[in-house]
Amino acid sequence: MKTIHVGNLTLDGEKLFLIAGPCVIEGYDRTLMIGREIKKICERLGVQYIFKASYDKANRSSFHSFRGPGLEKGLEILADIKKELQVPVLSDVHDVTQLAPASKVLDMLQIPAFLCRQTDLVYGAAMTGKPVNVKKGQFMAPEDMKNVIEKMEEAHNPNLAVTERGASFGYHNLVVDMRSFPIMRQFGYPVIFDATHSVQLPGGMGSSTGGQREFIPYLARAAAASGVDGFFMEVHDNPPEGLSDSTNMLYLSSLEDLLKDLIAINQVVRKDKEKGLGGQ
């Protein structure tokens, strides 16, 4: 795996990293509290931490769904959280007009899955010089992400990552193909598993997306056994109160035990790689 740099972190595959936070910014105090608690957990376990929260949820099912504070106010909050926690911050960008202001605050830009084929957006994100994480579209095969990587490589940006978040399987259902991880790791960049969006039931509640939070640990442990480099999780102190993705965010109280499992599995996988076992 290529070593990439995100803010003050060097991600070289030696240990797991975590991108985590609430789905959407729900005010400064609560968002900061969640980030602070996740940071404490990661420090205890030796996990590298990147804070995540969205300033705008542009792809909500309903026009009336909560979207967040918006670009300007949201970036102000993220800048304050970054200063307070002293960790890198990540958020989604949705169109090329957001790239310049977002890159002034964010340490890593994220391309949402539905937008991963938007050439101007992925190339423009890489052209900012900031690290870029692209989520694989629910409609794409893992090998097709090579084209997305090549678009960004045209910008000569070495700090790239790709994320698996499940593939559409019939209506209102996603399935994670564990073959995706070794396939995408062949591209040479870090591969991340989005453990919480992968349990979504898109549009499954009519005017909003449903989810099956109970399956997060099973998929995350399977992904760790398949050899991922990092995890993406949306985490909340009380998910049912969450203003977005309330049915598939992980309880903050469950995070530490799950991370302990993932670290233990990752250590086994790394030992097998050192012995020449386990394929990629």
N, C-alpha and C positions, 0 to 999 in steps of 0.2 A: 504494500500500500504506500502511495506517495504521502509524504509528510506535508500537512497543510497547517497554516497559521491562522487562528481566529482570535482577534484581540490579543490578549496576553497569554493565550494558550497555544501550545504546540501539540497537534494531534498526529501521532506517529504510529498508532496501532499497538502501542505497548500496553495501554489499558483503555477501558471503555470510557466514552464520554456521553454526557446526557444533555439533550436540549429539552427544557421543560419549563412550564409555567401555566397559568390559566389560559384558556382558549382566547379570550378577549380581555382587554383592559377593562376592569370593573371599578374604576376609581383608583387613585394613587395608593391609599392606605392598604386596602385589601390585596391589591396586586403586589405591592412591596412585601407584605407579610408572607404571602405564598412563596415569593422568590427567596426571601430570607430563610425560611424554613427548609426549602429545597437545598439551598447552599449549605446549610449546617449538615444536612444528611450526606451530601456529596463529600464534604470535607471529612466527615467521620469515616467514610468508606473509601476515600481515595479516588473518587470519580471526578473527572473534569466536567465543569458545569457551564452551560450557556443558557442564559435566561431567555424565555420566549413568551411573548404575548402579542396579540394582533391589535393594531390601532384601528383597523377596519375589516370587518368580515363582509367582503364584497359579493360572496356567492351564497348568501342565505336563501333558504327555500321560499320564504315569504317576504314580500315588500315591507311588511310591518315588523319583521324580526329585528332585534337589537343588533346593531352593527359595530358599536364601539364609539370612542370619542372622535374619530376621524384623524386624518393625517397630521395636521399641525399640532393639535392638543395631544394626540397620542404620542408623537415623537418627543414632545416636551416631557411627558411622563416617563417615557423610556430612557431619556437622557438622565433624568433624576434618579431612576432606579439603577442605571448603570453606574452613576457616581456613588450612590449609597452602598451598593453591593460589591462594587469593584469586580464585576464579572462581565464577559462579553454579552451583548444582547442581540437578538434576532427577531425579525418580524417579516410578514409577507409583504411583497410589493405586487401591485395588480396591473399597473400600466407604466409606460415609459416616463410619463410626467412625474411619477413618484420617485424615480431613481435618484435624482440629484439631491432632494431634501432628505430622503431616507438614508443615503450613503453618508451623510454628514453626521448621523447619530448612530446608526446600526453598525455592529461589527461584522454581521453576516446577513446577507439578503436571501430571502427564501422565495422561490417561485412556486405558487400553488399548483397542485396536480392538474387542474383543468387548464392551466395556462402553459404547461411545459413545452408545447409545440409552437408557442408564439415566438418566432425568431427574433423580432426586434426587442422583445422583453428579455429573453435569456441572454442574447448577445450584449444588449445594453447593460444588463446587470453585471456581466463579467467585465465590461469596459469600465465600470466605476473603479475597478481595482480591488473592490471588497470581495471577501470570500462569498461564494454563492452555493446554496443548497437547493437542488431542484427535486421536487417530489414527482415520482413517476405517475403519469396519468392512469386513472382507473381503466382506461381503454387501450393501454399500450402493453406490448410484450416487453420483458426486461431487456432483451437484446436491442430493442428500438431506442433505448436511452443512449446508445452509442452516438446516434445522430445529434442528440441534445448536447452531449459532452463536446462533440466536435464543433458545434456552433460556438460554444463558449471558449474553446481552445483557440479559436480564431482571434480572440481578444488577448491572447497570451497571458491569461490569468491562471496560475497554477493551483489556486486555492478553491477547489471545487469538490462538491459532494453530491451524492444522489440518495434519494429516500424511497423505500418501498412502503406503500400504504394500502395495498390490496387492489384486487381487480374486480370489476363488475361481473357478477355472476347471476344473470336473471334480474328481475326487478327487486329493488330495495335490498340488495345483498352484495357483500364483498367477500372475496376469498383470497387468502394469502398463499401464493405458490412459493414454497420454500426454495425452489430451484432458482428463484430470482436473485437470491443473495450471492451464490457463487458465480452466476452469470454476470451480474453487474460488478462484482469485485474484479473481474478480468479487465475492466476498463482502467484499473489502477488507482482509482480514487476511493476515499472512504464511502462505505455503504452504511446507511442508517435505516433502522426500522421504526416506523411510526406505529407504535403499539396501540394508540388510542383511536386514531381515525380508521384504523383497519377493522375495528369492531363496530363501525357505524352501520346503520341501515338507512342509506340515503333516501330521503323523502318518505321514510317509513311511518311517519306520524302525520301524514297529510300535509300540513303546512310547515312542518319542521322535520329534521332528520332524527331518527331514533338511534339506538345503540345497545350493545350487549356488553356492558362493562365487565361482567363476570368472566369473560373470555380473555381479557387483557393478559393476565399472568401466563396462560397457556401458550398464546401466540408469542409473547415476549421470550419465554424460555425456549421455545422451538427455534426462534430466530437466533438467539444466542448460540444454540447448538449448531446452527447452520453457518456461523462465522460472520457476524456483523461487527462493525467497528464502533457503532454508537446507537443510541436510542433517542427517539423523540416521543415525549409523552405530555399530554395536557393534563395538568394536575390542579386540584381545587380542594380547599378545606371542607367544602360541603357541596359536592357536585349538583345535587338536585336544586340548589339555589343559583347555580350558574346561569348566566344570561346567554350562553351559547354552548352547544355540545354538552348539555347537562347530563345526558344519558350515557355518554362514553368517556367522560373525563375520569381519571383515576383519583380515588380518595388520597389526600395527602398522607393520611395515617397509614396507608398501605404501601407507600413508596419505598421505605427503607428495607422492609423484608423482601420485596420484589427485587430491588437492586442487589441485595446480598445473594439471591439465587442466581441472578444474571452474571454477577462477578464470578461465582463459583463455577458456573457452566463455561464461561469464557476461559477460565484458567485451564479447564480440561481440554477445551478445543485448542488452545495455544500449545499445550504440551503435545497433543497429537500432531500438530503442524510441525513442531520441532523434530518429531520422530519420523516425519515424512508420511504420516497417516492422514486420512480424511480428505483427500483430493486437494482442492484449492486452499 
